[in-house]
Every structure is written in C-alpha cells, then in structure tokens.
Amino acid sequence: MSFSNPFGFIALLGIPAILLIHFFQRRSQPVYVSTLFLLDRGTRESLQGRRIDRLVQSIPMWMQLLLVLLLTFLLVKPVVFEKKLTQRVAIVVDSSASMRVFEDAAKIKLESILSDYKGSAEHLELFLLDSDAYESPLYHGDSDDELMLSLKEWEPIKAAHSSVYSLKMARSLVGADGEVVFITDVMPDKTVADSHVYSVGEDIANCGFTGIQFQEEGEQLYWQVSVRNYSASVQERSWVLIADGKKITNPKVIELGPNRVLTLRGQFPVGARMCELRLNEDDFTLDDRLPFVRPVQKMLKLQSATPNMDLIQKLIESFDGVESTEDVDIWVVAAHSLSQVDDACMASIIASDYTGQYLTGELVSEPHALMDGVNWQSLLVGECRGADLLDSDAVLLWQGEKPLILLRQKEAPQLIFNFDLARSNAFKQEAFAVLLWRYIEEVRSQTSAFHAGIVDLGQKITIASKEEQQPIQVERIESNDETVALIQSTEAHSVYAPMEPSFFRIKQGSFVHFLGAACFADTREADFGRCSTQERMVEQSAIAEFQQSESERMWRYVLLLCFIAFGVSWFQKGKLP
C-alpha cells in the first residue's frame, strides 16, 4: 500500500488537540439537597475550576478521535496495488498487403506484448481481429500460444482499407477497462478507440509494375506497362517476358530514377493466350509479377425482327461486344401488342391508334440502376393505347399516369418501350443511348459465354451459370495451361480471383466461363515511404486502472461513518449535565 497524498497525515494533529481539550475539567458547583439519595450521578468535575487534570474517557471523545482518523484516511488517499483477476486484451493486426514484408517483425512484437500482459493479470482473455472489419475474428480464448498459432490464418494481402471499424469493435469487446492493441506498419495520424499502436514497418526500396494497357494496330495486339520506382534512390532492375510457359525475351536491365515511372511496350506473341512480365524480386514481391491474358469480350448476338427497329439495332451494334447473327441473345421487335412478343425480346409498341398528338404530363423516372443519373425531360412521345401492365413489371419511366418504359423479367430481362419509337424523338436523347447500353450490359452479365481478361487480386466475379446442377470451380493454372490447384468449388454464382498474382480459369464441368489473370494493382500498398518503427501508447492504460485508490473506492462509506461519529458525539455530549 502507498499514499497518494502523504501531507494528509497532518490531520492526525487533531488527535492530541482533542485529548488536550478532554484533559480540562469544569469547576464543580455546590448543590444543597436534603438527602444524599436525591443526588444524580454526574461526571467528575474539577474542584479548582478549568485546569489540566487526569483524562476522563467518554463516548464523545472516542467519536471525535474516530472522526479525525476517518478524515485522515480520506486525505492521504491510500492506494492498494492488486492484480486484476482477468485482463481483456484485443489485438488488431493490419492485413494490408504491405504488412507481408513485416510479417515476422509483427509476430515478434506480438509475442513481446503478450509476455508483458501475462505478468499484469492472473488470467487473460484474448481477442485477435483482422483490420478488415468484414473478416471473422482470428482468435478468442485465454492462451497466448494458441493465439500465436492462429496467426497462420492471417493473410496480409488486402488493398488499403480503414481499420477504424475493427478498432471500435475491439474496444466494444474488451470494454472500458480492457486494452486494445493495433499492430501496423504505418503510424496513423490519430489514435482510435484509445488503442496502443505499434508500428513495425520501415522504409524499403521497392520497384514494381503499376498497370497495363492493350492497343490494337491492324491485326496485331500490343501491350504497354508501367514500372515505378517508389524509393528516393536510383534502382536497377531486370525484366523478362514469358508466353504460354516459354521465355520470349532474355533479361533486360532497366534503370529507374528516384520516384520515376518507366513505360515498357511490346507485341503480344502471335498465337499466345497467356503472358507474364517478371522483374527480379525485391522484398515486396506482389508487384514483381504481371500476368496478363489476351482479352476476349463476352459477345452478345443481336437481330432485328421488324424493319422499323433497324435504328435501334444499329445503335446497339455500335456498342462493343455486340454482333448480328442468326443465333441470337437479344431480339429487337416492334409489335402492336405484347402478346405477339417472345419472352427473350426487346420490344417496342407500334401505335395502331396514333392520334397525331403528343402526350402531356410530367416525366418521372423511378429509382433504378438503368435510370440513374439520366435526364428524360426533353422526350416527346405520341399518344397511343400501349400495353397493359403486369404486377411483376418494373416501371422505369412515367409520363403522367402512363408508363413509357418497362422492365419485365422473363427468360432474360425484357426492355419494353410502351410507345411507338418511330413517333418520338427518343433516338435524339442521350438518355436513350445510355439506357440501351446499360440494358445490354445487364443482359451480358446474365449470358453464359467464354470471356477473358485481367482482374485485381481477390476481385469478386459473377458468373452466369450454364448448368445449375454442376458446381463452379476456380483453378489456378500456369502459363502453359497446366492446372496447379483447385481454389474454389461452389454452387454460388459469385467467386473470387486468387489472392496471389497468377493465371486462373473459372469452369463448370467441361465448359470454361472465364480465363483470367489476377494482378496486384494497389500502388498505395507498394509505397513504403511512410512506413516506420515506433510506438504510441495511450496516456492512461488499463494496467493503471487496477491500481485502485481505497479512498476513492470507499469515500461514500467513510463519509457516512464521519456523519455517524459526529452525530453520536453531539448526542452524547448533549446528555452530559
């Protein structure tokens, strides 16, 4: 035990003062009575008046001494150092991609932190959380050894993201008396959730690929990539091109100035499907590989069934990835009634009862992804009876009480123009072209066809299932098309690209939906200029909170005893003659 305010012991001087007062006695007063048994028993009084005499004990004296002791207890503020029975600690580890360079340093720091907490409490309740709040907790228990083993599930591979939500979640788990620890490689500007921050990073030199573009020149396809030096010093690297598993070029050396970007350009090898550019590796390896495939767009097949819909057909054919063939995905049809329209058609109503007048009324578009951000206020539409609505129809555009554009879910999304396009100015509206393009992309997303392209690491990819009874599989492959590993097998229509730079394909049975290359594209995580090794502790940690002051914890009870002692002393003094 120790005392926060030793000067409070001065209050003990009140004890000799009280005793000195009680050494004085009152002078006796003569009282004449006829018989002795009528005399009351009284307190002893001095025969010679007020002077120091022997001490006479009384209840008021003891109550006054107790009052002095209680007040002294409050003033000195005794502190008792005790171990908390259970200490809750939540540790949040940064899962951004740059942390993979400092993964070993983070584990060493975590072991050191856990050893410190083991000595400060009898029992530990530990939480280990990913900095990405959407991820499940990595560990919850009371064993530091098991917590270290659970770090095997920690994969620092994610793009730059905010750790605020995970830190707030950690604080809610441990409460106000618990500890929150954040392990990262970049010291944040502000402290969140009263957390201790341990930065284990350092500024390292890194060079890597930052992006790729394709250009078609005649029948030839060319690639163009950027290589960036993120450091403040001159760096030298060598690169090589590999196509379908074969080395196409010998290593070529490039020199990059401080914070400079260099462009490389070359021809996509004829007949090759998959290529890869490689830099000689540095500490951060994610951007040292750039796999890419020959891009193949998912083609949509279009045909117009009626001559007066040729304008729509020509407009749609101007979009990328659309062609006119007999085996079609989209029919463009004009009909007098929707009963004449097949379920897979884009339809327009022909005005058989056209009055020669235009509709009046306010044009109002409904909230929908196809209509977001477009303006239809200059649209002019001729009057006609139109089609009857179904309960399942989604109206996209109204004029007054008349629905002008509908979306009907059939075998494929069916876009219906509930007016005669030939007797409107729709083809002069930018909104009309945007609507058609969005509709085509929605149909494309629901069409099962082979396509190929480049995606980010871990990117979500939606696949239009060809056969519902067969699972969709994601396979990682080498550039020579050999399967390396099965990453995913699911019945869901959404899958994820690999978390490492690599080639992969998405297949269902023997049908290949997608051939892809997963590339690292987050230049923020490749820049180590802000990384440092430092610590930032909160001003008052939870360890100090269980060094409790007895006076602060019990002041109410002590104060109550003071009032009781004072009251008893006053009451007893009043009874004295």
Buried (B, 14 or more C-beta within 10 A) or exposed (E): EEBEEEEBEEBBEBBEEBEEEBEEBEEEEEEEEEEEEEEEEEEEBBEEEEEEBEEEEBBBBBBBBBBBBBBBBBBBBBBEEEEBEEBBBBBBBBBBBBBBBBBEBBBEBBEEBBEEBEEBBEEBBBBBBBBBBEBEBBBBBEEBEEBBEBBEEBBBBBBEBEBBBBBBBBBEBBEEEBBBBBBBBBBBEEBBBBBBBBBBBBBBBBBBBBBBEEEEEEEEBEBEBBBBBBBEEEBEBEBBBBBBEEEBEEEEEBEBEEEBEBEBEBEBBEEBBBBBBBBEEBEBBBBBBBBBBBBBEBBBBBBBBBEEBEBBBEBBEEBEBBEEEEEBBBBBBBBBBBEEBEEBBBBBBBBEEBEEEBBEEEBEBBEBEBBEEBEBEEBEBBBBBBBEEEEEBBBBBBBEEBBBBBBBEEEBBBBBBBBBBBBBEBEEBEBBBBBBBBBBEBBBEBBEBEBBBBBEBBBEBEBBBBEEEBBBBBBBBBBEEEEEEEBBEEEEEEBBBBBBBBBBBBBBEEEBBBBBBBBBBBBEBBBBEEBBBEEEEBEEEBBEEBEBBBBEEBBEEBEEBBEBBBEBBEEBBEEEE
